[in-house]
C-alpha cells in the first residue's frame, strides 16, 4: 500500500472529526481521509493507494479473475483497519468503469460487503462527471468561460461542457487509459487505432460544442497530474498545473521515444503509470485540438475530492449544485430542440405553485419538486422529433440523456412524468411505468397530474393565469384562479383532468374563477 501523509501525525484531528472516500478505479483503488480546515473547506490529510488493476480483466475478458478479486478484497480489508483505527464512521465508497463493465462486478461488491463491512456503490458515468465537476467548481473559477472538463480514468473518459460554470452537456466515452493499453497490445499502428477509436467521440463533442472554441480545458485524474510534473521536468514549464497544447505535443514526442523501463528509471514514474502515460497524453491532446483549446489546466481536483466535498458540504449545498446542473441542461435544449422557453417557464411556475400549496396532500420533497420543475421546462422537446406522440418522444430523449445529479431511478421517474403529460394514463401495459418501484409509480401519477394541470392552465400559450390559490380537504381540491380575461378556456382545459386528478390524489377537482379585469 502506498501511503501519503499530507500533514504531520501530531497534526491529525481528533477521532470522529474525519471522513473517508474510496474510489475503485480501473488502474488502482484509492482512499482519502479528510477533515475541515479553519474556513470549513474539506482538507485531505492522508491518501492511500493500492495498485489493483481491475481494468486489465474487465477490458480483456470482461470477468474479474479470482486473484484480482482477492487483491481487491485485501485492499478493502486494509482500508477497514484504517477506518477502525482512526474511528472514521462516515465514508463513501464508489466504483467506476471497470466494475460497471465486469460481468461479475456484483459478486465482488458482495464479497467486499461480507468480508469488510464496507458498502461499495457502482456509480454511473454521469454521477462520476457530477462529482468531478463539483470538485473543480469549488477549486477553479469557471465564471464567464466556456470550459471543457476531461476526467480520464483507466476505463473511461468523462467529458463535461460548462458554460459560465454550469454544466450544459456531459458524455462518458470508453477510451480510458487501461482500455487503450490493452488496444496497444493487440498490434497494429497505434495512431491509426487511436484515431478510429476517437471518431465517435469527435462527432458527439462537435455536436455539443458547435462552432465555439473552449476557453480552457481542465484535466483531472492521475495521468493529468503526472503530465504536469513531466512537463515541468522535461520542458521546464512555468507551472505544474498548466500546459499549452503546443507543449503537450512536444511532451508526446519526448515520451514516445522512451521505453517502459526508461520511463520508470529516468522519469521516476510508477510502473502502473509508466505504461499508460503515453496514450493518456495523446488523448488529452486530441481532445484539446478538437475543442480548439490552447491551454489545459490540471488543478488539484479529482473524483475522490468530489466525493469528500459531497459528503462534507451538506445536503442543501449539494442539492443546489444538482439543481443548477439540471436547470442549465434544460436551457441548453433551447437551441437543440427549439424549445419555447417562455411558455415552458410559465407552465413550470403554475405547476410548482400547485406543488407547493398541495404539500400537505402529496407529502413529496424537494427532489420531487425539482423533477416537476425540470419536467415542465422540457416537456415539449419531443415535438422536435414529431408532434404526434411528442410526450413519448420526450420521455425517450430524457431516458438516453446524461443528466448530472440524477440516479437512474430518478431519471426513469422524470421520463415517466413527462411521458404522462397528456393522452393515456399510466397503465400496467406500459413496461417503463411498471419497471418503476411502487413508490415511484405513485410519484409519477402525482407529478404528472400537476404537470397536466400546469399545461392546461396555460392553454394555447396565453399566459393568462397569474395566480393560483389551492384549498384541499379529504375529498376535494379547489383551485381559485386569478388572471386576465374570462379564463373560461383555462377552466375548461383544467376540468378535463378531473379523472386523472382523482386517480392521483383521490380527490375531486373544482375550479373557481376570480378574474382580474384586463388592463
C-alpha positions, 0 to 999 in steps of 0.5 A, a space after each residue: 500500500 502506498 501511503 501519503 501523509 499530507 500533514 504531520 501525525 501530531 497534526 491529525 484531528 481528533 477521532 470522529 472529526 474525519 471522513 473517508 472516500 474510496 474510489 475503485 478505479 480501473 488502474 488502482 483503488 484509492 482512499 482519502 481521509 479528510 477533515 475541515 480546515 479553519 474556513 470549513 473547506 474539506 482538507 485531505 490529510 492522508 491518501 492511500 493507494 493500492 495498485 489493483 488493476 481491475 481494468 486489465 480483466 474487465 477490458 480483456 475478458 470482461 470477468 474479474 479473475 479470482 486473484 484480482 478479486 482477492 487483491 481487491 478484497 485485501 485492499 478493502 480489508 486494509 482500508 477497514 483497519 484504517 477506518 477502525 483505527 482512526 474511528 472514521 464512521 462516515 465514508 463513501 465508497 464508489 466504483 467506476 468503469 471497470 466494475 460497471 463493465 465486469 460481468 461479475 462486478 456484483 459478486 465482488 461488491 458482495 464479497 467486499 460487503 461480507 468480508 469488510 463491512 464496507 458498502 461499495 456503490 457502482 456509480 454511473 458515468 454521469 454521477 462520476 462527471 457530477 462529482 468531478 465537476 463539483 470538485 473543480 467548481 469549488 477549486 477553479 473559477 469557471 465564471 464567464 468561460 466556456 470550459 471543457 472538463 476531461 476526467 480520464 480514468 483507466 476505463 473511461 473518459 468523462 467529458 463535461 461542457 460548462 458554460 459560465 460554470 454550469 454544466 450544459 452537456 456531459 458524455 462518458 466515452 470508453 477510451 480510458 487509459 487501461 482500455 487503450 493499453 490493452 488496444 496497444 497490445 493487440 498490434 497494429 499502428 497505434 495512431 491509426 487505432 487511436 484515431 478510429 477509436 476517437 471518431 465517435 467521440 469527435 462527432 458527439 463533442 462537435 455536436 455539443 460544442 458547435 462552432 465555439 472554441 473552449 476557453 480552457 480545458 481542465 484535466 483531472 485524474 492521475 495521468 493529468 497530474 503526472 503530465 504536469 510534473 513531466 512537463 515541468 521536468 522535461 520542458 521546464 514549464 512555468 507551472 505544474 498545473 498548466 500546459 499549452 497544447 503546443 507543449 503537450 505535443 512536444 511532451 508526446 514526442 519526448 515520451 514516445 521515444 522512451 521505453 517502459 523501463 526508461 520511463 520508470 528509471 529516468 522519469 521516476 514514474 510508477 510502473 502502473 503509470 509508466 505504461 499508460 502515460 503515453 496514450 493518456 497524453 495523446 488523448 488529452 491532446 486530441 481532445 484539446 485540438 478538437 475543442 480548439 483549446 490552447 491551454 489545459 489546466 490540471 488543478 488539484 481536483 479529482 473524483 475522490 475530492 468530489 466525493 469528500 466535498 459531497 459528503 462534507 458540504 451538506 445536503 442543501 449545498 449539494 442539492 443546489 449544485 444538482 439543481 443548477 446542473 439540471 436547470 442549465 441542461 434544460 436551457 441548453 435544449 433551447 437551441 437543440 430542440 427549439 424549445 419555447 422557453 417562455 411558455 415552458 417557464 410559465 407552465 413550470 411556475 403554475 405547476 410548482 405553485 400547485 406543488 407547493 400549496 398541495 404539500 400537505 396532500 402529496 407529502 413529496 420533497 424537494 427532489 420531487 419538486 425539482 423533477 416537476 420543475 425540470 419536467 415542465 421546462 422540457 416537456 415539449 422537446 419531443 415535438 422536435 422529433 414529431 408532434 404526434 406522440 411528442 410526450 413519448 418522444 420526450 420521455 425517450 430523449 430524457 431516458 438516453 440523456 446524461 443528466 448530472 445529479 440524477 440516479 437512474 431511478 430518478 431519471 426513469 421517474 422524470 421520463 415517466 412524468 413527462 411521458 404522462 403529460 397528456 393522452 393515456 394514463 399510466 397503465 400496467 401495459 406500459 413496461 417503463 411505468 411498471 419497471 418503476 418501484 411502487 413508490 415511484 409509480 405513485 410519484 409519477 401519477 402525482 407529478 404528472 397530474 400537476 404537470 397536466 394541470 400546469 399545461 392546461 392552465 396555460 392553454 394555447 400559450 396565453 399566459 393568462 393565469 397569474 395566480 393560483 390559490 389551492 384549498 384541499 380537504 379529504 375529498 376535494 381540491 379547489 383551485 381559485 384562479 386569478 388572471 386576465 380575461 374570462 379564463 373560461 378556456 383555462 377552466 375548461 382545459 383544467 376540468 378535463 383532468 378531473 379523472 386523472 386528478 382523482 386517480 392521483 390524489 383521490 380527490 375531486 377537482 373544482 375550479 373557481 374563477 376570480 378574474 382580474 379585469 384586463 388592463 
